[in-house]
Amino acid sequence: MIKQKMPEEELRKEIRSFLDKRKVLVLCTCSNNIPRATPMDFYTEKDNFNIYVGPAPGRKIKNMEENPNISIGIYTPMSEGKIQGMQITASGKERLIFLKERDNGFEKAQKIVRGKRKLILKIIPEKIELLDYDFIKNGYSRLQILEL
């Protein structure tokens, strides 16, 4: 098995390319040992890997307020003939920033997210894991990890 780590600059380009081609993520939260997975549209900034979603009120928001440890899954549908997936981890309230109108940063976030939102969640990743079996063709491990 190949265990070669991809150079960070190349990995950052692969992550950016993967994120730019996708529009839906699955946000995973948990409260009282009960997990919840919510599909949502998402947006990113071009100069970093911050993720923006416009969550409707509900269980996922309550879960994040009680337990600010989340995981995000993004994948390539099998119909595309590739095995690719990304997992993003963010832990702590300083990485899960809820923005409301008149909050500092809301207007910037509103320009990134399509459609008028009352609440925008900015997620600052701490770890991004990108799985792509095509990496093996270039001598790299199929799983690459970027710690932020």
Buried (B, 14 or more C-beta within 10 A) or exposed (E): EEEEEBEEEEBBEBBBEBBEEBEEBBBBBBBEEEEBEBEBBBBBEEEEBBBBBBBEEEEBBEBBEEBBBBBBBBBBEEEEEEEBBBBBBBBEEEBBBBBEEEEEEBEEBBEBBEEEBEBBBBBBBBBBBBBBEEBEEEEBBBBBBBEB
